[in-house]
Amino acid sequence: MKPVLIIGAGWAGIAAALTLRASQIPFRVFEAAPSPGGRARSLPWQGQVLDNGQHLLIGAYHETLRLLAQIGWQENEVLLRQPLTLTVRGERDSLELRAPALPAPLHLAAALLSAGTLPWSERVAALRMALRLQLSGYRLAQDISVRALLQQQRQGEKISRLLWEPLCIATLNTLPERASGQVFLNVLRDSFGQAAGDSQLLLPKVGLGEMFCERAMRYLNQGQPDSVILRQRVEALLVKDNTLRGLRVNGTQIDTEQLILATAPEAAARLCGEVPALQLLAAQITQLGSQPIVTAYLQYPPACRIPQVMLGLDGGIGQWLTDRRIAGQAGLIAVSISAEGPHMALDNTQLCTRLHAEIGQHFPDWPEPEQCQVIREKRATFDCRVGIQALRPVNQTPLPGLWLAGDYTAGDYPATLEGAVRSGVQCAQQIIDSRK
């Protein structure tokens, strides 16, 4: 039995490898970068470890939690689980949403009704929307933008600005005026419409690399030495007579009958575009488009801290603050900026100056940051726009034996960690089923 070859050691590729190993199917993973993790990895900086994006997990990420257990983690070792609490501060007003310990969806209903900073009429309208969505199974007859959906559901200006639109941008990484309403409803369904624990926040207490891909690589290599190999750039897929033969990596041909392409979409499109039978697939992947994510890390003195681990900001460029004290990095504040916007025109110095000024509006006693590091992922996610679901490719490609895995493949979720993990698991499971 020839090993299944996996190109890419990001979250999707590693999830596929873990699934294959659990079924004792041999595999090999090739990663071009010097470290695993793909677009959710850890980086060294000034003697510390930073993530290339400040990711948040929720209780609904069941596949991710299952794989963390598979590689030996207890949840409380790497994640802080908190009840659903969202705080957003603006220049004019603020929002405080806290979900009590009630079964879903009652916990959301209680949180909306008790959000005293919102007008009573907006709280009631939000509750009505939640009930209508529950009754409809969170399905739209036709996809529309999130903004159109909120208008259709008669959501007020304040709750839209302080709750629904920030949730849309944070989860879909696409602005509400173009974001897919159906994908947004999928997120609301799994976050708020199932078990109450699904909406709980899971905040990483260690770097993303140590939490998943780096630890998983050590786990996989212990069971099968050199099963995950870094600095191995795949140059081409080898196809003859419309049959997958293998791949060429660093000038060497490696034969296989099953190959999982678990790279970022643009790399997948490039490799597929060189194969005549896959050129339509390559064009389809390219049509997905992309959206950026910018994360700025501002190092303040250790005494500087925000009231909770996460704090939303309204009215400026910065969207969410995360206190990295949770990961043992006192005074380090991560500022997340999702989707396209005017911040992309600022250089790193200008951006840090602007973000410090916005933070200073809420914490005027804080001094200038001692250091600032900006990480820009220009193609962090696919463009989760209206109608995008029709473009997302399935795992199995037109070329027998070649599979796609990644957060951009067909699925209910937007480009999230759980979406990548689910795709990798599903892809590997289809290969396992084909070998029975």
TIKOLDO-633640 format. One record per residue (C-alpha): x, y, z. Coordinates in pm, whole numbers, padded with zeros to 5 digits, always signed. Layout:
N
XYZ ...
***
This chain:
436
+00000+00000+00000 +00160+00326-00114 +00143+00608+00140 -00113+00882+00095 +00080+01199+00018 -00034+01525+00174 +00088+01862+00047 +00069+02120+00325 +00108+02095+00703 -00156+02351+00794 -00459+02269+01003 -00636+02084+00720 -00331+01876+00622 -00247+01786+00981 -00611+01695+01051 -00605+01464+00748 -00280+01304+00867 -00418+01243+01217 -00729+01083+01070 -00525+00854+00844 -00297+00754+01130 -00596+00663+01349 -00695+00413+01076 -00335+00290+01034 -00309+00416+00677 +00048+00521+00587 +00101+00881+00481 +00366+01147+00428 +00322+01524+00465 +00533+01774+00271 +00548+02135+00393 +00739+02408+00212 +00773+02636+00516 +01022+02587+00802 +00734+02533+01047 +00385+02380+01026 +00060+02568+01075 -00003+02741+00744 -00208+03058+00794 -00254+02981+01166 +00099+02936+01293 +00333+03077+01557 +00629+03306+01493 +00926+03411+01710 +00950+03779+01808 +01176+03950+02060 +01215+03635+02267 +00840+03569+02260 +00607+03365+02045 +00337+03543+01845 +00058+03394+01637 +00025+03521+01282 -00339+03595+01366 -00531+03617+01692 -00770+03325+01658 -01068+03252+01882 -01226+02909+01919 -01576+02833+02042 -01735+02529+02202 -01892+02428+01870 -01547+02337+01734 -01601+01971+01815 -01360+01826+01557 -01078+02056+01667 -01134+01963+02032 -01139+01593+01941 -00805+01615+01762 -00649+01814+02046 -00739+01522+02271 -00597+01276+02017 -00254+01441+02035 -00258+01433+02413 -00394+01766+02534 -00643+01812+02812 -00863+02104+02712 -00784+02312+03021 -00411+02284+02951 -00433+02489+02633 -00772+02661+02633 -00958+02884+02875 -01331+02815+02844 -01554+03109+02932 -01931+03169+02911 -02042+03372+02613 -01950+03731+02700 -01916+04003+02439 -01819+04357+02532 -01790+04628+02268 -01694+04986+02352 -01744+05285+02128 -01712+05662+02147 -02089+05704+02176 -02218+05386+02336 -02130+05030+02429 -02266+04676+02445 -02240+04419+02721 -02379+04076+02632 -02357+03796+02889 -02522+03456+02845 -02644+03290+03166 -02619+02915+03235 -02939+02814+03055 -03007+02559+02777 -02979+02684+02418 -03139+02892+02277 -03272+03029+02607 -02923+03144+02703 -02911+03370+02397 -03264+03498+02458 -03177+03587+02816 -02852+03754+02708 -03034+03968+02450 -03312+04070+02687 -03068+04160+02964 -02838+04370+02743 -02939+04690+02919 -02726+04915+02703 -02952+04840+02405 -03291+05005+02352 -03574+04776+02462 -03722+04778+02110 -03393+04650+01963 -03364+04375+02223 -03716+04252+02142 -03647+04269+01765 -03330+04063+01813 -03519+03804+02015 -03783+03781+01743 -03513+03731+01483 -03356+03451+01689 -03691+03275+01716 -03766+03312+01344 -03424+03176+01252 -03473+02879+01483 -03808+02798+01322 -03664+02830+00970 -03375+02597+01047 -03138+02887+00979 -03200+02854+00606 -03253+03127+00347 -03456+03067+00032 -03190+03267-00151 -02858+03398-00029 -02848+03769+00050 -02594+03992+00220 -02571+04005+00597 -02669+04372+00590 -02978+04292+00380 -03060+04008+00618 -03043+04239+00921 -03267+04491+00744 -03508+04215+00650 -03518+04106+01015 -03573+04468+01127 -03264+04489+01339 -03195+04829+01488 -02893+05047+01410 -02730+05003+01750 -02751+04625+01782 -02643+04584+01421 -02342+04809+01471 -02236+04670+01809 -02327+04300+01779 -02433+04150+01448 -02193+04332+01215 -01884+04280+01437 -01974+03910+01460 -02007+03895+01081 -01669+04057+01019 -01494+03849+01285 -01630+03513+01166 -01667+03559+00788 -01379+03807+00744 -01598+03993+00495 -01782+04323+00533 -02159+04296+00602 -02264+04469+00280 -02114+04182+00074 -02092+03891+00322 -02306+03579+00268 -02614+03582+00489 -02645+03204+00462 -02293+03136+00586 -02354+03384+00869 -02668+03191+00965 -02468+02868+00964 -02235+03025+01220 -02527+03149+01433 -02692+02806+01415 -02390+02616+01543 -02291+02885+01793 -02627+02967+01947 -02890+02722+01823 -02756+02389+01952 -02607+02322+02297 -02533+02614+02529 -02172+02501+02557 -02127+02552+02182 -02136+02929+02225 -01875+02935+02501 -01549+03109+02416 -01227+02905+02403 -00923+03128+02437 -00578+02980+02359 -00340+02980+02656 -00042+02881+02439 +00069+02969+02088 -00132+02820+01804 +00170+02622+01685 +00228+02454+02020 -00143+02398+02062 -00196+02203+01742 +00029+02172+01436 +00371+02165+01604 +00259+01924+01874 +00070+01712+01618 +00383+01694+01401 +00582+01553+01695 +00299+01310+01769 +00284+01192+01408 +00661+01161+01371 +00685+00951+01686 +00450+00693+01543 +00593+00711+01192 +00936+00881+01170 +00968+01153+00904 +00598+01138+00824 +00585+01520+00836 +00879+01681+00655 +00941+02056+00648 +01115+02269+00384 +00990+02040+00108 +00846+02247-00178 +00621+02056-00415 +00701+02168-00768 +00440+01980-00970 +00174+01712-00972 +00272+01419-01193 -00012+01306-01418 +00001+01075-01719 -00291+00952-01931 -00531+01129-01692 -00396+00919-01406 -00227+01054-01095 +00128+00921-01073 +00272+01123-00787 +00447+01453-00734 +00783+01619-00779 +00931+01770-00466 +01272+01940-00460 +01353+01773-00793 +01261+01421-00677 +00968+01217-00805 +00757+01042-00540 +00494+00795-00655 +00147+00765-00508 -00209+00671-00595 -00377+00908-00344 -00276+01268-00284 -00435+01537-00067 -00373+01893-00174 -00400+02080+00158 -00235+02408+00064 -00374+02761+00060 -00620+02812-00230 -00378+03011-00446 -00115+02735-00425 -00377+02471-00502 -00492+02670-00806 -00133+02700-00930 -00061+02327-00905 -00396+02229-01055 -00364+02484-01334 -00061+02299-01473 -00272+01985-01533 -00510+02004-01833 -00779+01794-01661 -00776+02032-01363 -00771+02372-01531 -01143+02432-01478 -01099+02344-01111 -00807+02586-01088 -01023+02862-01236 -01301+02779-00989 -01063+02806-00693 -00927+03137-00823 -01280+03279-00839 -01313+03241-00463 -01109+03558-00417 -00952+03654-00087 -00974+03886+00212 -00693+04008+00440 -00643+03994+00816 -00405+04230+00995 -00291+04166+01352 -00092+04427+01545 +00083+04335+01868 +00144+04633+02096 +00375+04572+02392 +00280+04788+02690 +00425+04772+03043 +00312+04456+03229 +00071+04652+03451 -00144+04748+03150 -00441+04519+03113 -00795+04524+02978 -01092+04430+03200 -01149+04098+03021 -00951+03881+02783 -01133+04018+02476 -01276+04363+02414 -01442+04493+02099 -01390+04848+01974 -01645+05043+01771 -01585+05344+01551 -01218+05305+01462 -00980+05082+01270 -00910+04834+01551 -01187+04580+01594 -01094+04344+01879 -00836+04365+02156 -00703+04046+02313 -00499+04056+02631 -00212+03812+02579 -00167+03790+02955 -00369+03470+02917 -00066+03322+02735 +00182+03453+02991 +00260+03770+02792 +00168+04049+03035 +00117+04387+02873 +00101+04248+02520 -00222+04351+02346 -00320+04193+02014 -00539+04411+01791 -00730+04222+01523 -00850+04389+01203 -01050+04163+00973 -01144+04216+00607 -01053+04494+00368 -01060+04858+00475 -00873+05188+00500 -00615+05036+00734 -00457+04857+00438 -00327+05192+00307 -00132+05264+00629 +00224+05150+00677 +00314+04965+00996 +00429+05274+01187 +00118+05469+01093 -00104+05175+01184 +00053+05129+01527 +00023+05502+01599 -00343+05500+01498 -00424+05189+01704 -00251+05326+02014 -00461+05643+01982 -00779+05436+01962 -00678+05228+02264 -00594+05550+02449 -00955+05667+02415 -01055+05385+02650 -00737+05355+02856 -00601+05711+02878 -00344+05627+03148 -00152+05384+02929 +00187+05506+02804 +00316+05471+02450 +00377+05105+02356 +00735+04993+02399 +00727+04790+02077 +00482+04709+01800 +00476+04422+01553 +00233+04408+01260 +00153+04083+01081 -00036+04112+00754 -00199+03811+00591 -00310+03964+00261 -00490+03647+00150 -00592+03516+00491 -00932+03374+00388 -01154+03333+00086 -01397+03616+00013 -01713+03493+00190 -01948+03695-00029 -02308+03635-00136 -02334+03320-00351 -01991+03190-00253 -02121+02847-00153 -02181+02757-00518 -01812+02814-00595 -01654+02615-00314 -01509+02288-00454 -01577+01946-00302 -01296+01731-00165 -01283+01492-00461 -01139+01641-00779 -01202+01536-01141 -00865+01354-01132 -00906+01015-00958 -00689+00993-00650 -00644+01369-00608 -00828+01537-00320 -00863+01891-00187 -00859+01984+00183 -00882+02333+00326 -01115+02581+00485 -01222+02697+00137 -01369+02361+00029 -01743+02289+00034 -01886+02314+00383 -02114+02515+00608 -01840+02713+00783 -01648+03018+00666 -01267+03012+00665 -01208+02915+01028 -00984+02672+01213 -01276+02435+01255 -01359+02463+00886 -01004+02360+00793 -01003+02073+01041 -01341+01943+00926 -01229+01949+00564 -00909+01758+00642 -01093+01495+00846 -01365+01454+00585 -01115+01426+00303 -00911+01158+00483 -01224+00970+00578 -01329+00944+00215 -00990+00793+00131 -01025+00547+00421 -01371+00446+00301 -01240+00392-00055 -00981+00144+00074 -01226-00078+00261 
***
